[in-house]
Amino acid sequence: MAKAIVLCLCVLAVVCGFQQPPRQAQLSWWDRSPERKVGYYWIKTDLPAAQANALARHLNLMYEEYSRRLASLPLRGQEKLNVLIFNDPQDYLLTLRARFGVNAQGTGGMFFVTPAGAALAFWTKDLPQRRIEHVVQHEGFHQFAFSRFGDDLPMWVNEGLAEFFGESVMVDDKLILGQTTPRVLDAIKNGIEKDEFVPFRSMLSMSPAKWNAAVSNGDAAMNYHQAWSMVHFLVYGDSGKYTSAFETYLRHLNNGLPSEEAFTRTFGPDIELFEAAWKRYALAAKPSAFVTALERIEFLGEGLLELSKDKRYPKSMDELKAMLREINFEHTTHVHGRDETLKAADDALFVIPMDDVCPEQPVFEIIAAKPRPDTRRERNLEEQNPTPPSVATAHLRPRGLGLKWLRDADTNTLRYDVVVQ
């Protein structure tokens, strides 16, 4: 098997319409999925036209953002913007292994480079839109960065910038950057207070092999959290004091300087002093209301879905909390080789933190379901499996959030999506 280099995890060109391919079960995913140039990208996908077009638009908006933020960095190699978007995760796993020799087990998406080709690849089936967008934004940065740094971008800044963009939120075609949740900030603060963070010198020189070994062992959480925090500090710390220097550091890397030499040439030789400034910044950081609400409303949606299986439909947030605690509800997501588990026993998951953007305390509210079935079949489906109540936010900025329930008429099963209101 060819050895793969894997980084796991506005003017917008007109988005051409995708044609939904005919159903050809006898063909492989590769043979039955059309390919089309859409803006900056060559996209190959088996998704329905509307979903494919929406993701193509998101990809192109993100490319514009990467380009604007890193405008001073020239290309070092040919830019190959190939994207493979799969509906089913099995097609994703089989195609990447068969055509490129890439083991994508346990991943939601990745950017890979092999002798057989390079691409950004991800799957979408039954995933909330926010989770898909995080993969697009994180792995999309790796793809953008490869043509500007090759293999010379240190792991901490590669993953830190990928998370910086991955944690951002697109609202009305505008990217809200710098967002983070209490979960991430608390992990960083605990790491600093317990002296379990990674020393700066070790982060600057950490090899891809050592980083990926931590991912494989499930021990990479602090690496990702700290890398994001270090980038956040260099962008926003001390009222933007380091922003210009960070751009200079990236230019040095773009020119091929080793990581530690580029860092000390830019920020000075006293790395420990710089580390101390980061610690002060990280310990004082506050979570963002909007992105925290995004994470928590997904948890609440999963909880409502679980309760609906037993025909239980709460009428208030207090009732929802009590029902979820009664069944010891937990929701686990797999991110960058590690599991993140949210538990109903945690009071914080039912509230939204206040930040400087919100004019008053944002809250979650239960919204009673109001289905409007038009046909006899739709009425029968609703009677057999009633639509659960929804959750929406009040006083959240820059926009509100809500759950939208979607029904598969063939199986009469429900899923949700998180929508910006």
C-alpha positions, 0 to 999 in steps of 0.5 A: 500500500502506498504510504499516504501523507494524511492530515486528519483530522468575497468574490464567489465563482458561480456555482454550477448545478449538479445533476443527481445521478441515476441509481446504478447500484451495480457500479462503484461509487467512483463510477456512478458519481459525476464530477464537476468544476465548481468555483475553485474546486473539482467536486465528485459526489453522489449527493442530491443536487441541492445538498451538493450545491450548498456544500460547493458554495460553502467550500468556495466561501471558505477558500475566499476566507483562507485566501484573504487571511493568508494573502501574503503567502505565495503558492509553492506548488500546483494547487490541486483542489479535488473534493470527494463528497460521499453520502455513505461512510462505507463508500467513503472508506472503501473508495479511499482504501481501494483507489488511494491506499488510505485507511480512513477508519474512524474519520469523518473526513480528511485531506490526503496526499498519496502517489495515487492522488490528493483530495479533500474527502468527507461523508455526510449521511445522517450528520448535522450540518454543523458537524459537516461544516466543521470537517469542511472548514478544518480539512479544507484548510489543510488542503489550502495550506499544503500548496503553500507549505508542503510538508513544512508547516509544523503540526501545531500551527497546521492543526491550530489554524485548521481548528481556528477555521473549523470552529468558526461559524458561517452566518449569512455568507460571513465567517464568524471567527475566534469562537470556542466552547467552555468544554475546550477552554476548561480543558486548556485551563485544567491542563495549565493548572495541573501542569499537563499542557505541552511545553512550547518548545515541544509543540514547536518541534513535534513531528507528524509521527508523534502527533499522529501517534497520539491521535491513534492512541486517543491521547491527542485532545490536549494537542488539538486544544492547545494548538487552537489556543496558541493560534487564538493567542497569536491572532487576538492576544493583547489586543492583536499585538502579535497578529502582524508577527504571526503573519511574518512567522508564517512567511518564514515557514512558507520560505522553508525555515525550520519551525523553532528558528522561524519562531525565535527569529519572529518572536525572540529567543525567550520561548518560555517568556512567550509561553507564560504570556500565552498561559495568562491569556488562556486562563482569562479566556471566556467562551462564546455564546453562539458556538457553545449554543451550537454544540449544546443544541445538538446534544439536546436534539439527540436527547429529544430524539432518544426520548421520542423512541419511547413516546416521551415529549417534554414541554419545558427545559426543566422537563427535558432535563429531568427526562434525560437524567432519568435515562442517564442520557449521554451523547458521544462524538468522535473528533480527531481520533478521540471521543467527546462525551456529553452527559445529561448530569451536567447542568451546563449543557442546558444553558448558554453562557453570556458573552459580550455579543449578546445584549441579555442572557441567551436561553434555550426554549422548548417549542411545541411541535406543529406538524402539518401533514397534507396527505393521508399517508403523512397523517398516518406516519405522524400518528405512528411516530409523532414529531418531537418538540423542538428547541430554539434560542432566545436573545442569542447573537449574532443569530438565533438557532433552532432544531428542524425535524426531518422525516424519512417517509420510507422508514418513518424515522426522524432526524434533525438539523440545526438551523440559523434563524 
